[in-house]
Amino acid sequence: MTDSDAGLGAFGDLAEAAAVLAPPGDGRLDMAAARRIIGADRDEVPIAPRVERRWSRDGIDGEEVSWSVGYGPRTHAWLLRPSWARGPLPGVLALHGHDAFKYHGKEKIADGPDGEVPGVAGLRREFYGGRPFADAVARAGFTVLVPDVFLWGSRRFPAEHMIDPAPDGEWIAAEPADGDPADLRSYNRLAARHEHVVAKHCAVLGLSLAGVAAYEDRIAAAYLLARPDVGDGPIGCVGFSGGGCRSALLQATSPHVGAAVVTGMMSTHGALLDRHVTGHTWMFFPPDLRRAGDWPDLAAARAPSPLLVQYLRDDRLFPLAGMEAAHRRLAGHYRRAGAAEAYVGEFVPGPHRFDRALQESAIDHLRRWLTG
């Protein structure tokens, strides 16, 4: 067995058969088509929003806010603004990633009233240049909302609801002690396996993880837009890895996004076959997408809405050929929309990460399109 057929093995020719069984679409998507494909297409209204607490530290004025999306526990989010600001600022949604780390959501990319929470320092050093990037976006002159999304942080499943078969056939589950690194690892391993269970339940309910995440992020966008400390005009969104997946989904389905950044989460789906598929979240695979197009077609559904995609040439999660093919498709969509300059594809050497240099480039993109 070669690397190229390590996923499907003896059934590697299924990909060829799929061209007949499920012929791909032409990739010409608009926002309405994107919302139909992803699902959960309904009005997005935060229910009973409230402010839970406020703080000021390290040049940031923060609020913890919460709302209901109509199911499950309340969504909690952090609202960050530079302490020097006295009036409305452009709004940005900073979207946390998957990271195989579901115990925390917003805490991975932003600091709250007590600073860095236990258990995220290593993640930040490896992927985020050692800093909470949402705070850097706020300091650059934005009102930044950092919401948890379905399966993470305040929206996570309790461990006792994620029963998992042990090798001896018994069912095990244990609630981790908050902040204990060993227990965090235990919870995150359990949550990684549980994502498959949730994806199956979503399918039975006519939903998908992509649709639920995009729906909840559109609710967060509606909350941000209603804030008096957010200026008139479109908002931005930015995310890395799983957060980049969320950013692409939000860019495709929300008319309120006027600048999006997708970092470390772009390739054609076909190029992932078949050894690059298993390492990705179900959010990356909307069930009906192939019949309409491909992942870059979805990301470009609202062209000419400005889009920056940052590609990591040595990213082990994506083949370089898939990234290059996605770049060509995105550039073509934006050329056809008469706005070639509104799409930028940055190719940089190195592994899967959103380091400080990439963050600063993302901030420049948001500044250019949201502040002029």
N, C-alpha and C positions, 0 to 999 in steps of 0.2 A: 504493500500500500504506500503510495506517495503522499507528500504533504497536500497535494492538490485534491486528493479524494479522501482525506482523513476523516471528514465529517459524515459523508453518506456511504463511504466504503463501497461495498458491492452494488449499491444503488446509485452510484455516481452518475449513471445515465438518466436518472430521474430529472435532472436539470434540463436535459435535451428534450425529454418527453413533455416537460412542463410548457414548452413553447407551443405545443399543440393542445394540451389539456387546459392550460390557462394562459392564452396568448397575452403578451404585455400590451398595455395601452400606449398611446402616442406621446404621453407626457405633457400635453397641453392642458394644464390645470389652472383654474382660477380659485378665488377664496371659497366660493360656494361649493365647488367640487371638492376642495380640500376638507371642508367641514363635513360633507356627506361621507367621504372616505374614512375620516378619522372617527366620526361618530360623536355622540353626546352634543348634538347640535341644538342648543336651546339658549334662551336668554340667560345672561350671566349676571346674577345679582347677589352680592354678599348679604347674608341674612343676619340681622341683629349685630352689626359690627360695634365694637367697643374698644376703648383704650384700657389696657390692663395695668401698665406702669410706665413711668418715664425716668430718664437718666441723662446725665451729661458726663462724658469722660473722653479724654484724649482727642479733644477737638471735634467730637461728634455729639449731637443731641439726638437721643434715641427714644423711641416709644415701642413697647410691646403691644401689638394690637391683635384682635381675634375676631373671627366671624364664623358663621356656619355656612356650609355649602349645601345643606339639606340632608346630609347623611353622614354618619360617623361622628367622631369627636370634632370639636371646634378646631378650625385652622388657626394656628398662631403664626405671627409674622413679626419681623422687626422693621421699623421705619427709621431710617437714618438720614440726617441732614448735617451739613457742616455747621459748627457752632456760630460762625460769623454771619450766617444767612439771616436776613430779616424779612424777606418776602418770598413769593413763589419761585420755585426752581423747576427746571425740566425733570420729569419723572422717569425713573428707570426701574425695571424689575431685574434684580439679580437672582439667578436661578441656581440653586444648589444642584450638584451632580448626584449620580448614583453611587459611585465610589465603592461598591460592595459594602456600604456603611449606611445602614438604614436607621440605626438608633438615633442619630442626630440628622437634622436637615439644615436649617438656616445656620446653626452653630458652626458648621464646617467652613462657611465662607464669610461669616460676619461675627463681630464681637458684640455681646449684649451688655447688660449693666454690670456684670461681674467679670468681664474680660473673657479670655479664652477658656472654654470649658475643658475639663479633663478628657483625654482620649483623642483629640483632634490635632495635636501638635505635629505628630509624625505625618499625617495626611497632608497638612499644609506645607511642611518642608518638602515632601516629595512632589507635590503637584502644583502648589500655588505660590512658590517662591517664599514660603515661610510667613505669609501674611494673609489676613482676611481681606480678600479682594473687594468685597462689597463696601467695606469701609473706605478703601482707596477711591472707589467710584463716587461715594458721597463727598469725600474731601475735595474732589475735582469740581464740585459745584452742582450736584444733583440731589433730588429727593429720591432716595433709594428704598424700595420695598423688597424685603427678603422673605418670601413665604415658604412655609413647609408645603409639601404636596403629598398626595395619596401614597401611603406606605412609609413615609419618612417623618421623623421627629414627632411633633404633636399629632400627626396623622398616621403614625405607625400602629401596627397590630400589637397588642400585648402578647408577650411570649407564650402565655398559657393558652392563647387562641391559635397558636401555630404548632400544633402537635406534629411530631416528626417521628417516623419509624426508626428505632434504634436497630443495630445489627442483629440483636437477639429477637427482634419482632415486637418488642414492647413499644408503647408510645410514650415519648418523653417530651417535656417542655418545662422550662424554668424561667422565671422572671429575673433578669439581671439586676444586680445592685447598681443603682445609678452612679455612673462615673468610674466604676471599677474596670480597668482596661481588659482584664481577662474575661469578665462578664460581657463587656461590650463586644469582644470578638465572638463569644458564644452566641450572643443575640444576632449579630450580623451574619454568621454562618447559617443560623436557622432561618433568618429572613431571606437570604439568597435562595434557599430551596423553596421557601414559601411563595416566592414570586410566581413560580410555575402554577401553584395552586390557585392563586388569585387570578392569573391570566385565564385559567380554565373557567373559573366562576364568571369572569367578565364575558367570556364567549357565550356561556349559557344564557346570560342576561342580555345578550345583544350589544355588548360594550367591548371595549378594548382598553388596555392600559394606556395606550397613546391617547385615546379619546378622553378618558377620565382625567389624565394629567393635563391635557390641553384645556379641558373645561374648567378645571380648578384654577389653572393659571389665568384664564380669561376672567374668572371671578376676581382674582387678585388684581388684575389690570383695572377692572371696574372700580374696585376699592381705591386704588391709587389715583385714578382719574378724578374721583369725587373729592379728593383731599383739597382743602383750601391752600395748602402750601405747595401745590403742584401747579405749574403754569399752564396756560392754554396751549393747545397743540398736541401733537402726537407724543407718545412715550417711547422709550427704548427698552430692549431686553438683551441680556447677555448671560451666557452660561458656557461651562466647560464640560466636555464628556457627556454624561447624562443630562447635565444642565444645558449643554449645547443642543441635545435632542429636544429638550423642552423649549429652548429658544427658537429652534426651527419650526416646531409645531405651533408655537404662539405666533410667530411671524406669518405663518401660512393661514391662520384662522382668525386673527384679530385685525379689524380695520383700524385699530387705534395705535398699532405699532408703526413707528416712523423711522426706526433704526434698530437693526438686530445684529448681534454678534454670535456666531456659532464657532466654538473652538474645539478641535479634537473630536468632531462627530460628523464627518462628511465623507461619504463614499457612495458609489453606486452599489445597490444591493447585489446585483449579479456578480460583481467582483469579490464579494465576501465568500462566495461558494468556493470551497465549503468548509475550509478550516478556520474562517474568521467569524462564523455565525454564532457559535455557542458562547462566545465571550461577551455577548451584548444583552442588554435589557430588552424585555418585551415591548417597552415604549418605542423602540427603534423599528418595530415591525408592524405597522398598521395592517390588519388582515386583508383589506381590499385594495391596498395600494398598487400592487402589480398590475391589476386589470386597467389601471388608469395611467401608470407611469412608474417612476422610480423616486428614491429619496431626494435627490437634488431637484427633481421636478416639483416635488411637494414644497421644498424650501423656497422655490422661486414662484410659488403660486400667486404671490402678490406683487411680483415685479410690475413696476419699477421701485417698490418700497426698498430703501437702502439696506444692503446686506454685506457684512464682512464675514468671510469664512477664513479661519486660520487652520492651516493644514500642517501637521507635524510629519516630516518626511520619514522619520524612523519610528513612527507609531506602530507598536506591535499589534494594535487592535484593527488596523486597516492596511490593506495592500496599497502600495504607492500607485499602482495602475488604477485602482478604484478611486483614489483621491483625484488623480489627474483627469480621469473620465468625468467625475462629478464636476470638477472645475470647468471643463469644456461645456458641459450641459448647462451649468448655471450661467456662464458667460453668454451662451447662445440665447437663453431665455431673456436676459437683460438687453442684449442687442436687439432682439425682436421687439422688445417693449420700448425701444428708442431711448434707453437710459443705460448705456454700457458702463458709464462712470459710477452708477449707483451700486454696482457689484464689485467687490474687491476680494480676490483670493490671494492670501498670503501663504507662501510655502516657506517654512523655516526648518532647518535641520534639527535633529534631536528627537527624544522620545515623547510619549504621551504626557502633556503637562500644560499648565497655564501660568507661566512664570511672570515675573514682573515686567519684562520687556513686552510680552504679549498682552498683558493687562493694560499697559500704557497705550499700546496701539489700539486696543479696544476702546479705551476712554477717548482717544482722539477721534475715533469713528463716531462715537455717541455725541461728542462735542460738536463735530462738524455738522451733523444732520439735525441735531436737536436744538442747538443754540446759534447756528449760523457762523 
